[in-house]
Amino acid sequence: MTEFAVIDPTSGDTLATYPTLSDDELQAAVAKSADAYERWSATSIDDRIRIIGEVSELHAARSRQLADIIGREMGKPVTQALGEVEL
């Protein structure tokens, strides 16, 4: 299995490795995303508002964790990454 690495540009350390997809896996992912789009398109506006609100709450609760990850992946100061996360 082929993998690719996420490298911290400030240290050269490997932060994570992820497997690449085979052609069949990629086609399956594309098909699932098309199905998700169709289901989302059929979702009522009230349900969309509720779902987006829940995602927004999760995002806010983990903003520092997300900023830490962005800071390491992009070599940015965490304060700058936090500003991007909180936009």
C-alpha positions in Angstrom: 0.0 0.0 0.0 1.3 3.4 -0.9 1.2 6.2 1.7 1.8 9.9 1.7 3.1 11.9 4.7 2.2 15.2 6.2 5.4 17.0 7.1 5.9 19.8 9.6 7.7 22.4 7.5 9.4 23.9 10.5 11.0 20.7 11.8 10.8 18.2 8.9 9.1 15.8 11.3 6.4 13.5 9.9 3.1 14.5 11.5 0.9 11.7 10.0 0.8 9.2 7.1 -2.2 8.4 5.1 -2.8 5.6 2.6 -3.5 6.5 -1.0 -6.6 5.2 -2.8 -6.7 2.6 -5.5 -8.7 3.5 -8.6 -11.6 1.4 -7.4 -11.5 3.0 -3.9 -11.5 6.5 -5.6 -14.5 5.6 -7.8 -16.4 4.3 -4.7 -15.6 7.6 -2.9 -16.8 9.7 -5.8 -20.0 7.6 -6.0 -20.7 8.0 -2.3 -20.1 11.8 -2.5 -22.6 12.0 -5.4 -25.1 10.1 -3.2 -24.5 12.4 -0.3 -25.0 15.4 -2.5 -28.4 14.0 -3.6 -29.4 13.3 0.0 -28.3 16.7 1.2 -30.2 18.3 -1.7 -33.4 16.5 -0.5 -32.9 17.6 3.1 -35.3 20.2 4.4 -34.1 23.7 5.2 -35.0 23.2 8.9 -32.9 20.0 9.0 -30.0 21.8 7.2 -30.1 24.6 9.7 -30.0 22.2 12.6 -27.1 20.1 11.1 -25.0 23.1 10.3 -25.6 24.5 13.8 -24.4 21.2 15.3 -21.3 21.2 13.1 -20.6 24.9 14.0 -20.8 24.0 17.8 -18.3 21.1 17.3 -16.0 23.4 15.3 -16.1 26.0 18.0 -15.4 23.5 20.7 -12.3 22.2 18.9 -11.0 25.5 17.5 -7.8 25.3 19.6 -7.1 21.7 18.5 -7.8 22.6 14.9 -5.4 25.6 15.1 -2.7 23.4 16.6 -3.0 21.0 13.7 -3.0 23.8 11.1 0.0 25.4 12.8 2.0 22.2 12.6 1.0 21.3 9.0 1.5 24.8 7.6 4.3 26.0 9.9 2.2 28.9 11.1 2.1 30.5 14.5 -0.9 29.0 16.4 -2.3 32.5 16.9 -2.5 33.0 13.2 -4.0 29.6 12.6 -6.6 30.2 15.4 -7.6 33.4 13.6 -8.2 31.4 10.4 -10.1 28.7 12.3 -12.4 31.3 14.0 -13.3 33.1 10.7 
